[in-house]
């Protein structure tokens, strides 16, 4: 029988601050990170984004100029996680790094002074690995906006099926750049106000920055949360548009629930980008799975869409919901905005919680669903 894999530690760095427990309390109090920003380095017009203030984390690293801003964000987050949980750096510790774009911003900033190959994900990951002193090379995962959730699944499988590793670190993150902002502007997907997932009057998404990290082990500790089941299917519907029937997400959810033993769900942490098509697709998929009545939220209204960090960031906050016995409201939601009804969480209710479902979807038709369970 394969060993269970548990999330035993975590850390978040975002525009709201540092620390997972701190972030949970900020969200429970309704704190949102988005703000209108005019920065020609990102866009020629104001955009509503959530951007990390470098002043809150930029205590100097050794040889800091040798590392890009994103690399320094990854390093600081991993240093916090390693120090708090005394994580060994030897070869039996697996590290999986998730990002959608990595250092892509370097390609239009030659003045930064980094070679173009630093935009290769493996090169970036190698720089971070060597700085921190991990013996094993990092694995990099880049599969659009399911990257953070997929990295958890990759780490889980390697811990279960390989004798090489005793524990794993999963870290996900992205920073905003003109390349990323202009891409979503081209899709006309950006809202000119804080986003409103699943709401009737939603206008699109906001972009955000975050770095999230989790520590996985085959040995549970107090408060550990088990990765109970994962399913991931690609419906190959369209390069940027989700399936109208939710087929890939439907299959992902069914697989994850079956692998977890078809547990009763206490809540769903949805992808919920606040775009017209994503939210509609998720509502269809949830109802096809008979989950329309399960309390559901999206956390995009707090941080925006943090790309490669989103699945991991939102998983960590879902885990803290389980530990605290408290649901986080889906901020920005006022009126039902999908053809299939959902039970959107609007109040921070306290009640016993044991199991939740995390979903994510991305460009190219990728989808993933993961079940997490405490106790």
C-alpha positions as CSV (number, residue, x, y, z in Angstrom):
1,X,0.0,0.0,0.0
2,X,1.3,3.4,-1.0
3,X,2.1,5.8,1.9
4,X,-0.1,8.8,2.5
5,X,1.3,12.2,1.7
6,X,0.6,15.1,4.0
7,X,1.0,18.9,3.9
8,X,2.8,19.6,7.2
9,X,4.0,23.1,6.7
10,X,3.5,26.2,4.5
11,X,4.4,29.8,3.9
12,X,3.0,32.7,1.8
13,X,4.5,35.9,0.6
14,X,2.0,38.3,-1.1
15,X,1.0,42.0,-1.3
16,X,-0.8,41.4,2.0
17,X,2.3,40.4,3.8
18,X,4.2,37.3,5.0
19,X,3.0,34.1,6.7
20,X,0.1,31.7,6.0
21,X,-1.7,32.2,9.4
22,X,-1.4,36.0,8.9
23,X,-2.9,35.7,5.4
24,X,-5.8,33.6,6.7
25,X,-6.7,36.2,9.3
26,X,-6.4,39.0,6.7
27,X,-8.8,37.2,4.4
28,X,-11.2,36.4,7.3
29,X,-11.3,40.1,7.9
30,X,-12.1,40.9,4.3
31,X,-8.7,42.5,3.4
32,X,-8.1,42.8,-0.4
33,X,-4.8,43.4,-2.1
34,X,-5.8,44.9,-5.4
35,X,-5.3,48.6,-6.3
36,X,-5.4,50.7,-9.4
37,X,-1.8,51.1,-10.7
38,X,-0.3,53.2,-13.5
39,X,3.2,51.8,-14.3
40,X,4.5,52.2,-17.9
41,X,6.7,49.1,-17.3
42,X,3.5,47.1,-17.2
43,X,0.9,48.9,-19.3
44,X,0.2,52.2,-20.9
45,X,-3.0,52.6,-19.0
46,X,-4.1,52.1,-15.4
47,X,-4.6,48.4,-14.4
48,X,-6.1,47.0,-11.2
49,X,-3.5,44.6,-9.8
50,X,-2.1,43.2,-6.6
51,X,1.7,43.8,-6.6
52,X,4.2,42.8,-3.9
53,X,5.8,45.9,-2.3
54,X,9.5,45.1,-2.4
55,X,10.1,47.0,0.8
56,X,8.3,44.3,2.9
57,X,10.7,41.6,2.0
58,X,13.9,43.0,0.4
59,X,16.3,42.5,3.3
60,X,19.5,42.0,1.4
61,X,20.5,38.6,0.2
62,X,24.1,37.8,-0.3
63,X,25.1,38.8,-3.8
64,X,21.6,40.0,-4.4
65,X,22.4,41.7,-7.7
66,X,23.2,38.3,-9.2
67,X,19.5,37.3,-8.8
68,X,16.4,38.6,-10.5
69,X,13.5,40.0,-8.5
70,X,11.5,36.8,-9.0
71,X,14.4,34.6,-7.9
72,X,14.8,36.7,-4.8
73,X,11.1,36.3,-4.0
74,X,11.4,32.6,-4.3
75,X,14.6,32.5,-2.2
76,X,13.1,34.6,0.7
77,X,10.0,32.4,0.8
78,X,11.9,29.2,0.8
79,X,14.3,30.5,3.4
80,X,11.3,31.2,5.7
81,X,9.9,27.7,5.1
82,X,13.2,25.9,5.6
83,X,14.0,27.8,8.8
84,X,10.6,27.4,10.3
85,X,10.3,23.6,9.7
86,X,14.1,22.7,9.8
87,X,13.9,21.2,6.3
88,X,17.0,19.2,5.4
89,X,18.7,20.2,2.2
90,X,20.2,16.8,1.3
91,X,19.3,14.7,-1.7
92,X,16.4,13.0,-0.1
93,X,14.4,16.3,-0.2
94,X,12.6,16.8,-3.4
95,X,11.8,20.4,-4.5
96,X,9.2,21.1,-7.2
97,X,9.0,24.7,-8.5
98,X,5.9,25.9,-10.3
99,X,5.6,29.0,-12.5
100,X,3.8,29.9,-15.6
101,X,6.3,32.5,-17.0
102,X,9.3,32.6,-14.7
103,X,11.8,35.3,-15.7
104,X,10.1,36.1,-19.0
105,X,10.1,39.8,-18.1
106,X,13.9,39.8,-18.8
107,X,13.3,39.5,-22.5
108,X,12.1,43.1,-22.8
109,X,14.4,44.5,-20.1
110,X,17.9,44.1,-21.5
111,X,19.0,46.8,-19.1
112,X,18.6,44.3,-16.2
113,X,21.9,42.8,-17.3
114,X,20.9,39.1,-17.2
115,X,21.6,36.8,-20.1
116,X,18.6,35.7,-22.1
117,X,19.0,32.1,-21.0
118,X,18.0,33.2,-17.5
119,X,14.5,33.2,-18.8
120,X,14.7,29.4,-19.2
121,X,12.9,27.9,-16.2
122,X,15.5,25.2,-15.5
123,X,18.2,27.9,-15.5
124,X,16.2,30.0,-13.0
125,X,15.5,27.0,-10.8
126,X,19.2,26.1,-10.8
127,X,20.2,29.5,-9.6
128,X,17.7,29.3,-6.7
129,X,18.8,25.7,-5.9
130,X,22.5,26.6,-5.7
131,X,21.9,29.7,-3.6
132,X,19.9,27.7,-1.0
133,X,22.2,24.7,-1.0
134,X,19.7,22.0,-1.9
135,X,21.6,18.9,-3.2
136,X,18.9,17.6,-5.6
137,X,18.1,19.6,-8.7
138,X,14.7,21.2,-8.7
139,X,11.9,19.9,-10.8
140,X,10.1,22.6,-12.7
141,X,6.4,22.5,-13.5
142,X,4.8,24.9,-16.0
143,X,1.3,24.1,-17.2
144,X,-0.5,27.4,-17.4
145,X,-2.7,28.3,-14.4
146,X,-2.9,24.8,-13.0
147,X,0.9,24.8,-12.4
148,X,0.7,25.3,-8.6
149,X,-1.8,22.5,-8.0
150,X,-0.1,20.2,-10.5
151,X,3.2,20.7,-8.6
152,X,1.6,19.3,-5.5
153,X,0.4,16.3,-7.5
154,X,3.9,15.7,-9.0
155,X,5.5,15.8,-5.5
156,X,2.8,13.5,-4.1
157,X,3.4,10.9,-6.8
158,X,7.1,11.0,-6.4
159,X,6.9,10.6,-2.7
160,X,4.6,7.6,-3.1
161,X,6.3,5.8,-5.9
162,X,10.0,6.6,-5.5
163,X,12.3,5.5,-2.8
164,X,14.6,8.4,-3.6
165,X,12.7,11.0,-1.5
166,X,11.6,11.3,2.2
167,X,9.9,14.7,2.0
168,X,9.2,17.4,-0.6
169,X,9.0,21.2,-0.9
170,X,6.6,22.6,-3.4
171,X,6.9,26.3,-4.3
172,X,5.0,28.3,-6.8
173,X,5.2,31.9,-8.0
174,X,5.0,34.5,-10.7
175,X,5.7,38.2,-11.0
176,X,3.9,40.7,-13.2
177,X,5.5,41.9,-16.4
178,X,4.5,43.8,-19.5
179,X,4.5,40.5,-21.4
180,X,1.9,39.0,-19.0
181,X,-0.3,42.2,-18.7
182,X,-0.4,42.8,-22.4
183,X,-1.4,39.2,-23.1
184,X,-4.4,39.4,-20.9
185,X,-5.2,42.9,-22.3
186,X,-5.2,41.3,-25.8
187,X,-7.8,38.8,-24.6
188,X,-9.9,41.8,-23.1
189,X,-9.9,39.8,-19.9
190,X,-8.9,42.4,-17.4
191,X,-11.4,44.2,-15.2
192,X,-11.2,47.9,-14.4
193,X,-12.3,47.3,-10.8
194,X,-11.6,44.6,-8.2
195,X,-12.8,41.3,-9.6
196,X,-16.1,39.7,-8.7
197,X,-15.9,35.9,-9.2
198,X,-19.2,34.2,-10.1
199,X,-21.1,37.4,-9.8
200,X,-23.7,38.5,-12.4
201,X,-21.8,41.8,-13.1
202,X,-18.3,40.4,-13.2
203,X,-16.1,42.2,-15.7
204,X,-13.0,40.0,-15.9
205,X,-10.0,39.2,-13.8
206,X,-7.2,41.1,-11.9
207,X,-3.6,40.0,-12.0
208,X,-1.6,39.5,-8.9
209,X,1.8,38.5,-7.5
210,X,2.4,35.9,-4.8
211,X,4.9,33.2,-3.8
212,X,3.5,30.2,-1.9
213,X,5.4,27.2,-0.5
214,X,4.3,23.9,1.2
215,X,6.2,21.2,3.0
216,X,5.1,17.6,2.2
217,X,5.9,14.5,4.2
218,X,5.0,10.8,4.3
219,X,4.9,11.2,8.1
220,X,1.9,13.2,9.5
221,X,2.3,15.7,12.3
222,X,-0.2,17.6,14.4
223,X,-2.6,19.5,12.1
224,X,-1.3,17.7,9.0
225,X,-3.7,17.6,6.0
226,X,-3.6,14.6,3.7
227,X,-3.6,14.8,-0.1
228,X,-6.5,12.4,-0.5
229,X,-7.0,12.3,-4.2
230,X,-6.0,14.1,-7.4
231,X,-7.4,14.1,-11.0
232,X,-6.1,16.0,-14.0
233,X,-7.6,15.9,-17.5
234,X,-7.0,18.1,-20.6
235,X,-10.0,18.6,-22.7
236,X,-8.0,20.3,-25.6
237,X,-11.0,22.6,-26.1
238,X,-9.1,25.8,-27.2
239,X,-5.8,27.5,-26.7
240,X,-7.4,30.1,-24.3
241,X,-11.1,29.2,-24.0
242,X,-12.6,26.7,-21.5
243,X,-14.9,23.9,-22.6
244,X,-18.6,24.9,-22.6
245,X,-19.5,21.5,-21.1
246,X,-16.8,21.6,-18.5
247,X,-15.7,18.1,-19.7
248,X,-12.0,18.3,-18.5
249,X,-12.8,19.7,-15.1
250,X,-15.8,17.3,-14.7
251,X,-13.5,14.3,-15.3
252,X,-10.8,15.7,-13.1
253,X,-13.3,16.1,-10.2
254,X,-14.8,12.7,-10.6
255,X,-11.3,11.1,-10.7
256,X,-10.1,13.0,-7.6
257,X,-13.3,12.2,-5.6
258,X,-13.1,8.5,-6.5
259,X,-9.4,8.3,-5.5
260,X,-10.3,9.9,-2.2
261,X,-13.1,7.4,-1.6
262,X,-15.9,9.7,-2.5
263,X,-15.9,11.7,0.7
264,X,-18.5,14.3,1.8
265,X,-17.1,17.7,0.9
266,X,-17.3,20.7,3.3
267,X,-16.4,23.3,0.7
268,X,-14.9,23.9,-2.7
269,X,-12.1,26.3,-3.4
270,X,-12.8,27.1,-7.1
271,X,-10.5,28.6,-9.7
272,X,-13.1,31.4,-10.1
273,X,-11.2,34.0,-12.2
274,X,-14.3,36.3,-12.6
275,X,-14.2,35.9,-16.4
276,X,-17.4,35.2,-18.2
277,X,-16.4,31.8,-19.6
278,X,-14.3,30.3,-16.8
279,X,-16.9,30.9,-14.1
280,X,-19.6,29.5,-16.3
281,X,-17.6,26.4,-17.1
282,X,-16.9,25.7,-13.5
283,X,-20.5,26.1,-12.6
284,X,-21.5,23.6,-15.3
285,X,-18.8,21.1,-14.2
286,X,-19.7,21.3,-10.5
287,X,-23.3,20.7,-11.2
288,X,-22.5,17.8,-13.5
289,X,-20.7,16.3,-10.5
290,X,-23.7,16.9,-8.3
291,X,-21.8,19.6,-6.3
292,X,-23.9,22.7,-6.9
293,X,-25.0,22.8,-3.3
294,X,-21.6,22.5,-1.7
295,X,-20.4,25.9,-0.2
296,X,-18.0,27.4,-2.8
297,X,-15.6,30.3,-2.9
298,X,-13.0,31.9,-5.1
299,X,-10.0,33.7,-3.5
300,X,-9.2,35.7,-6.7
301,X,-11.1,38.6,-5.2
302,X,-8.4,39.0,-2.5
303,X,-5.2,38.5,-4.5
304,X,-6.2,38.6,-8.1
305,X,-5.1,35.8,-10.4
306,X,-1.5,34.9,-9.2
307,X,-0.9,32.5,-12.2
308,X,1.6,29.8,-11.2
309,X,1.1,30.5,-7.5
310,X,-2.7,30.4,-7.5
311,X,-3.4,26.7,-7.1
312,X,-0.8,26.4,-4.3
313,X,-1.7,29.7,-2.6
314,X,-5.4,28.8,-2.5
315,X,-4.7,25.3,-1.4
316,X,-2.7,26.5,1.6
317,X,-5.5,28.9,2.6
318,X,-8.0,26.1,2.2
319,X,-5.9,24.0,4.6
320,X,-6.0,26.8,7.1
321,X,-9.8,26.9,6.8
322,X,-9.8,23.3,7.8
323,X,-7.5,23.9,10.7
324,X,-9.5,26.9,11.9
325,X,-13.0,25.6,11.2
326,X,-13.9,28.7,9.3
327,X,-15.1,29.4,5.8
328,X,-13.6,32.3,3.8
329,X,-16.3,34.3,2.0
330,X,-16.0,34.8,-1.8
331,X,-15.4,38.5,-1.8
332,X,-17.0,40.6,-4.6
333,X,-20.0,38.2,-5.0
334,X,-23.5,39.7,-4.8
335,X,-25.8,38.0,-7.3
336,X,-25.8,34.7,-9.0
337,X,-24.0,35.1,-12.4
338,X,-23.9,31.6,-13.9
339,X,-26.6,29.6,-15.7
340,X,-26.0,26.8,-13.3
341,X,-26.6,27.8,-9.6
342,X,-23.8,27.6,-7.1
343,X,-23.8,27.9,-3.3
344,X,-21.3,30.8,-3.1
345,X,-20.0,31.5,0.4
346,X,-20.8,35.1,1.5
347,X,-20.3,34.9,5.2
348,X,-17.3,33.7,7.2
349,X,-19.1,30.9,9.0
350,X,-17.4,28.9,11.8
351,X,-18.1,25.2,11.8
352,X,-16.3,21.8,11.9
353,X,-14.5,21.2,8.6
354,X,-12.7,18.1,7.4
355,X,-12.5,17.9,3.6
356,X,-12.4,20.3,0.7
357,X,-12.0,20.2,-3.0
358,X,-9.6,22.5,-4.9
359,X,-10.0,23.1,-8.6
360,X,-7.9,24.9,-11.2
361,X,-8.1,25.3,-15.0
362,X,-5.9,26.9,-17.6
363,X,-5.0,27.8,-21.1
364,X,-4.8,24.9,-23.5
365,X,-7.6,23.0,-21.8
366,X,-5.7,21.8,-18.7
367,X,-7.7,21.1,-15.6
368,X,-7.0,19.7,-12.1
369,X,-9.0,18.8,-9.0
370,X,-7.5,17.9,-5.6
371,X,-9.1,16.6,-2.4
372,X,-7.6,17.5,0.9
373,X,-8.6,16.0,4.2
374,X,-7.7,16.6,7.8
375,X,-7.5,13.9,10.5
